[in-house]
Amino acid sequence: MQHHFEKAKALDQADELARFRGYFFNQEKLIYLDGNSLGQLPLKTKELMSQLVAEQWGERLIRGWNEHWMELPSRLATKIARLVGAQPDEIFVGDSTSLNLYKLAFAALSAQQGRTKIVSDALNFPTDLYVLQGLIQQQFRQHRLELIQSHDGISIGEEQLEKMLNEHTALLTLSHVAFKSAFMHDMTKVNQMAHKKGALVIWDLSHAAGAVDLALNATNADMAVGCTYKYINGGPGASAFLYVRKDLQARLNNPVASWFGHNRPFDFDMQFQAADDIRKFGVGTPNILSMAAMEPGLDLLLEAGMPALRAKSVQLSNFMLEMIQQELLPLRFSLASPLEAVKRGSHLSIQHPEAYRINRAMIEPNDGSKAIIPDFRPPDNIRMGFAPLYNRFEEMAETVQRIKAIIQSAEFERFGKEKLTVT
Ligand SMILES: *Cc1c(COP(=O)(O)O)cnc(C)c1O
């Protein structure tokens, strides 16, 4: 392991983003590899929240809407637009990713009359599939959902994807980066393939936003949704976002009509009239506290810049991958992520028959070593996320060393096989 630690040291010294770690709430005895489930707390957010609650909510009360809060969602939208390569008037911030997908999928299926096929893939996140299943049951009873299968549980072949698309396809919806394997679709190619068949595409960017370079406009993406509590560090349950390309906005309608999607909500008109811009996708009053908490994390990403962040993410993952190959494959681990960096997001999954208990031992060491938090995804995946804003190369080497120690001492046998609720 010694040479890995030396390499880590050199990489940390050369890291141009190293200073960003200091802007986060770090803990000395913790290595956090779960920034792809819940990002770390920016120190500025901590300060901002207590100030905002006391001054804006406490003192200003309802006046806070005009003074601060009405403009907050669109200011965040402008920043998210920069992050994902879109225009400010193509992004709506609010609601959850699931609800945003529901709204956009409903709108897309309604706009694609006569087409009854919905295509997704077997690597997609369960909530996305549940949303589609629910839509079919409630409203689109003639539609059917077809999943592109994966040969290896890791990736999806482009030819397979192309074969699934035809003139009956209304909608193709995919996670840009797969939550388990980190497989990343080629957005440009997939959009082209789908558009050739007249299908609309919704991308789920939850594991991509803030982790990989996105260019929604340049790749001619139709629609997208994404969450902000992963790599954007917006905090637990932070508001999600959605994107609709400008020229599609008139054709697509939000199935949930509400006052914040109204053209003039404060006229208190008795008749609903949808806003004629991206605001039409709003549902009710924005979650101001949670949105405010998102802004410092977003600002840090924009300051660092996505090209530099992506470059560091690839370096972190490649370094970890090299150590997995040399140190962990001989210990009955296997790799459950693509080998090539261009086909990966910012995490790696490894598999082991004892993955669950190894994961527990990483989180709860009993030898005074640092706690390491990856996450467990059934049946046997340990998933390690790399957040280029705050993860260090040395942490990668420490993690591999710790996993080796857990296996060699059979320390995982301290734990039972029954699973905790949140893994
Ligand atoms: C995290 C994640 C979600 C989260 O959905 P919520 O509705 O915000 O809970 C959705 N899709 C994908 C692909 C995710 O990774």
The ligand as a Tripos MOL2 file, in Angstrom:
@<TRIPOS>MOLECULE
LIG
   15    15     1     0     0
SMALL
NO_CHARGES

@<TRIPOS>ATOM
      1 C1        -31.6660   10.3160   -5.9110 C.3       1 LIG1
      2 C2        -32.4650   10.0610   -7.1240 C.ar      1 LIG1
      3 C3        -33.8090   10.4280   -7.2020 C.ar      1 LIG1
      4 C4        -34.4780   11.0430   -6.0150 C.3       1 LIG1
      5 O1        -35.8180   11.2790   -6.1870 O.3       1 LIG1
      6 P1        -36.6080   12.1190   -5.0920 P.3       1 LIG1
      7 O2        -37.9570   12.2220   -5.6430 O.co2     1 LIG1
      8 O3        -35.9130   13.4490   -4.9750 O.co2     1 LIG1
      9 O4        -36.5390   11.3710   -3.8170 O.co2     1 LIG1
     10 C5        -34.4740   10.2190   -8.3830 C.ar      1 LIG1
     11 N1        -33.8610    9.6540   -9.4460 N.ar      1 LIG1
     12 C6        -32.5640    9.2790   -9.4020 C.ar      1 LIG1
     13 C7        -31.9050    8.7030  -10.5980 C.3       1 LIG1
     14 C8        -31.8350    9.4570   -8.2370 C.ar      1 LIG1
     15 O5        -30.5680    9.0800   -8.1710 O.3       1 LIG1
@<TRIPOS>BOND
     1     1     2 1
     2     2     3 ar
     3     2    14 ar
     4     3     4 1
     5     3    10 ar
     6     4     5 1
     7     5     6 1
     8     6     7 2
     9     6     8 1
    10     6     9 1
    11    10    11 ar
    12    11    12 ar
    13    12    13 1
    14    12    14 ar
    15    14    15 1
@<TRIPOS>SUBSTRUCTURE
     1 LIG1         1 GROUP 0 **** ****
